[in-house]
Amino acid sequence: MMKCMHLLVFVLTPLLLCPPGIGGGQVLVFPVDGSHWINMKVLVEELHARGHNITVIVPSDSWYINKNSSYYNSIQIEGASFWTQIKMSFELIVKCSEMHYHVSNMIHEMFQDSRLMQSLQASEYDLVLTDPATGGGVLLAHRLGLPLVLNVRWTLQGEGHFAIAPSPLSYVPFPGSELTDNMSFIERVQNVLIYFLGKAQLAIASYHYTSICQQYFGSDADLLTLTQGADIWLMRNDFVFEFPRPTMPNVVYMGGFQCKPPKPLPTDLEEFVQSSGEHGVIIMSLGTIFGELPHEITEEIAAAFAQLPQKVIWRHRGKRPASLGNNTLLVKWMPQNDLLGHPKTRAFVAHGGTNGIQEAIYHGVPIVGLPLVFDQPDNLSRMKAKGVAKIVDIATMDRNTFLQAVQEVLHDPSYRIKMQHLSRLHRDQPMKPLDRAMFWIEFVMRHKGAAHLRTESYKMPWYAYHSVDVIVVLFAFVSLVVLCTTAIVKYMCYKIRRRIKKKHKENRWRKSQIYKNYY
Amino acid sequence: MMKCMHLLVFVLTPLLLCPPGIGGGQVLVFPVDGSHWINMKVLVEELHARGHNITVIVPSDSWYINKNSSYYNSIQIEGASFWTQIKMSFELIVKCSEMHYHVSNMIHEMFQDSRLMQSLQASEYDLVLTDPATGGGVLLAHRLGLPLVLNVRWTLQGEGHFAIAPSPLSYVPFPGSELTDNMSFIERVQNVLIYFLGKAQLAIASYHYTSICQQYFGSDADLLTLTQGADIWLMRNDFVFEFPRPTMPNVVYMGGFQCKPPKPLPTDLEEFVQSSGEHGVIIMSLGTIFGELPHEITEEIAAAFAQLPQKVIWRHRGKRPASLGNNTLLVKWMPQNDLLGHPKTRAFVAHGGTNGIQEAIYHGVPIVGLPLVFDQPDNLSRMKAKGVAKIVDIATMDRNTFLQAVQEVLHDPSYRIKMQHLSRLHRDQPMKPLDRAMFWIEFVMRHKGAAHLRTESYKMPWYAYHSVDVIVVLFAFVSLVVLCTTAIVKYMCYKIRRRIKKKHKENRWRKSQIYKNYY
């Protein structure tokens, strides 16, 4: 494994046509492949449009990331992307741990390659922009001593906030729990148990980075601490999507930063949409990774769609289902944003990826959710709690339950009303999420970081952070005072009692003497 | 006391000349008198400029708040402002409790006045804007069922964040502690002790509102919970001023919202400033409440100033000190913002009120601090930790220690360099703090609140919020499992041992039989 990891580095420097802008910054981007790159690309394109020079580190077998681009340089490293092998696999979670093993090996090889490291140092980058779903970019930024900006929703330590913001488990549902911010006692117990389980799982993933952390950043360094040292967290959600929870000053919410007003549809698609008449259209897409569902399920979905008066546009890459109705159009790809923004769109059948949900919120289209893996069940449980989504369990669904769910979302007006309310809230921001993200990236360039927004409390040992040592000392002190006081009081009581007894004795003796003399 | 509290209400409605704007909202303002009104006025003026109609509730004996204004209506209520009596007093903290007693009485009288309450209901306000340093505005908003926007730095529960955001005492210094975010063990013990002390003090202040809360908002209502229900917290600081700490999504930072570029000085003042030559000027002001210091202290300060080559402009309202030098100009009032923004200004001698510090940060002028009461020691300890202020203890100072402090700030370039760095950070924001405040006030108007940004976790009982019940149950369960397992294991051990013994016995018996037969 290690053998094929040697690095063939060649720096591609196409002629970059930078528009005149406020830019001129040097940004080093360490992306994560797959759907994560879709997000990162939005930032990279906008940074380019603002006149910054961008260098992207691209694994040679990358699935999504282009080696040749007119708007970024690339540094190619070989054999590092694991996504090619795991795409379409339902065993993603298990495979993730292997991915981290690969990334940590890749980084180790990079750090050993002194020519590469010297050329990176010489390039005088202003910052590293990375997605901390793997540890690579974080380690690279620390190794190069550069400010660090995260484009984040997940870290190895779970949902981004859990790595830096206090997250009381009484009202902050742990990732994967599918709970809301309003939990019963049993649910709160569940949340605490899932927290411990999750922590253990995540520790396993982080473990792959331990040796490289200790080798380069000191014996007590670990990936969590290095991640917590990031300057700015560009968080890919907001509080229209997420439940309200504590946050930190260096978290910048840019949820929906990729959303745009719809462009006109291609003529044939527009004709199909218009043919739906008053009934409107339903669109269905299960995102970039999951193009194909098991055949039995596709048949059930197709059969359900066939019973609807609506037209359906279904992004489907597998075999054509036999039960497909005339009202359903299968497409390999669709202009999802333009379709969601079309006035005839009535509902969105989705797997619940963050991007799709943000676009649905932006355009105010209610959701029928078919959650598969990762954050999808959590995302959809949030939408369900806000009354804008109906969730269908893919494991137990059939044409009837699916049809019922779609019809409920179509005919119960509360779904659409609530989603349009969320849309209004989301759009009503002092500045566009993408502009806000750009501002803070450029802020880090201008000021060489954003240390004033970042607490250093993560450097404290856990018992100090949680004041356990203080509580123990105060408790010991109070106990000591109570013990001493009790002892003193007891001793005094004893003394007093003895004196009383003695006096009694004396009195009795005197009395007896008096009596003696008297009688 | 209660007798003089009857309310003479007359609503003044001057002809409001609203500029054409995006506005048209109806804002009910319940201010706090004194320096708090200076802040609130900035918001009220800007709201007026944006075309909103503002109604201000003004106590008849108000010290700062004008009854007649061209940009707001006023509802006058008699005998409620206590500030007139306590201004200039060093016993402010003690008197504060009395102030809360008065405010709660005033609010009670207001609620009883059905004509006033009906007229307030009829006015269909969009929101209540208030400073929660007293509880009046919060109670009024809940009584009228209106969305609530706080212009806040302090609540009765201490520094604003402590009422809503998790505040780990290991790195969040409790108000009044004068600690930083980097504490030794002893300091952390101190912080925890001050926390408990502070909580007790604040409970006393809140106590005055208990009966009115229970009467109007249910038997378990209290002021803290009602305050926590606010939609937006416009916080009068930011993280250039404050140490980084956890915050909440509905906290909007508007620190320095009153700061403006300097206007030219009046001719005579400009001449005086220019006469300082290369040495520049020092300006001194102890804010709006404290115009006069004890005579001995003024003499020492004057004598110290007299030894400097700089010119000094001193806002001073008492007797002219005998030791005053020719280089010092006493003024009753000064254009503080314009002077701080003047290129010849070298240092700012200040008491450490939030407004003055924000202006010093905005203009990049280092501080010599003479903290007196309230948040002033805390504010200055923050500036000291950031290396932009030298603090002088007013209780022990003399001309020498004061002179030394001023000279250190003048001649050690790090003070100015660091303060100008803070100034650059403060000015580098995606939008101006005042515009941000306006956006969120208008957001609340547009959406009838901002419930999606506000956690409702404050409604949980404390043991549920802190998951104490969950921990107890889990601990009990684990204990039970351990006990049962131990009991079972013990019982089995006992059984096994007995069986072994029995076998031994049998064996021995058999052996003995065998031996018997054998011999």
Boltz contact constraints between the chains, C-beta under 6 A:
constraints:
  - contact:
      token1: [A, 165]
      token2: [B, 246]
      max_distance: 6.0
  - contact:
      token1: [A, 166]
      token2: [B, 166]
      max_distance: 6.0
  - contact:
      token1: [A, 166]
      token2: [B, 246]
      max_distance: 6.0
  - contact:
      token1: [A, 169]
      token2: [B, 467]
      max_distance: 6.0
  - contact:
      token1: [A, 170]
      token2: [B, 464]
      max_distance: 6.0
  - contact:
      token1: [A, 170]
      token2: [B, 465]
      max_distance: 6.0
  - contact:
      token1: [A, 170]
      token2: [B, 467]
      max_distance: 6.0
  - contact:
      token1: [A, 171]
      token2: [B, 457]
      max_distance: 6.0
  - contact:
      token1: [A, 188]
      token2: [B, 470]
      max_distance: 6.0
  - contact:
      token1: [A, 189]
      token2: [B, 470]
      max_distance: 6.0
  - contact:
      token1: [A, 192]
      token2: [B, 470]
      max_distance: 6.0
  - contact:
      token1: [A, 239]
      token2: [B, 249]
      max_distance: 6.0
  - contact:
      token1: [A, 239]
      token2: [B, 452]
      max_distance: 6.0
  - contact:
      token1: [A, 239]
      token2: [B, 453]
      max_distance: 6.0
  - contact:
      token1: [A, 244]
      token2: [B, 249]
      max_distance: 6.0
  - contact:
      token1: [A, 244]
      token2: [B, 453]
      max_distance: 6.0
  - contact:
      token1: [A, 244]
      token2: [B, 454]
      max_distance: 6.0
  - contact:
      token1: [A, 244]
      token2: [B, 455]
      max_distance: 6.0
  - contact:
      token1: [A, 246]
      token2: [B, 165]
      max_distance: 6.0
  - contact:
      token1: [A, 246]
      token2: [B, 166]
      max_distance: 6.0
  - contact:
      token1: [A, 246]
      token2: [B, 246]
      max_distance: 6.0
  - contact:
      token1: [A, 249]
      token2: [B, 239]
      max_distance: 6.0
  - contact:
      token1: [A, 249]
      token2: [B, 244]
      max_distance: 6.0
  - contact:
      token1: [A, 430]
      token2: [B, 431]
      max_distance: 6.0
  - contact:
      token1: [A, 430]
      token2: [B, 439]
      max_distance: 6.0
  - contact:
      token1: [A, 431]
      token2: [B, 430]
      max_distance: 6.0
  - contact:
      token1: [A, 439]
      token2: [B, 430]
      max_distance: 6.0
  - contact:
      token1: [A, 452]
      token2: [B, 239]
      max_distance: 6.0
  - contact:
      token1: [A, 453]
      token2: [B, 239]
      max_distance: 6.0
  - contact:
      token1: [A, 453]
      token2: [B, 244]
      max_distance: 6.0
  - contact:
      token1: [A, 454]
      token2: [B, 244]
      max_distance: 6.0
  - contact:
      token1: [A, 455]
      token2: [B, 244]
      max_distance: 6.0
  - contact:
      token1: [A, 457]
      token2: [B, 171]
      max_distance: 6.0
  - contact:
      token1: [A, 464]
      token2: [B, 170]
      max_distance: 6.0
  - contact:
      token1: [A, 465]
      token2: [B, 170]
      max_distance: 6.0
  - contact:
      token1: [A, 467]
      token2: [B, 169]
      max_distance: 6.0
  - contact:
      token1: [A, 467]
      token2: [B, 170]
      max_distance: 6.0
  - contact:
      token1: [A, 470]
      token2: [B, 188]
      max_distance: 6.0
  - contact:
      token1: [A, 470]
      token2: [B, 189]
      max_distance: 6.0
  - contact:
      token1: [A, 470]
      token2: [B, 192]
      max_distance: 6.0
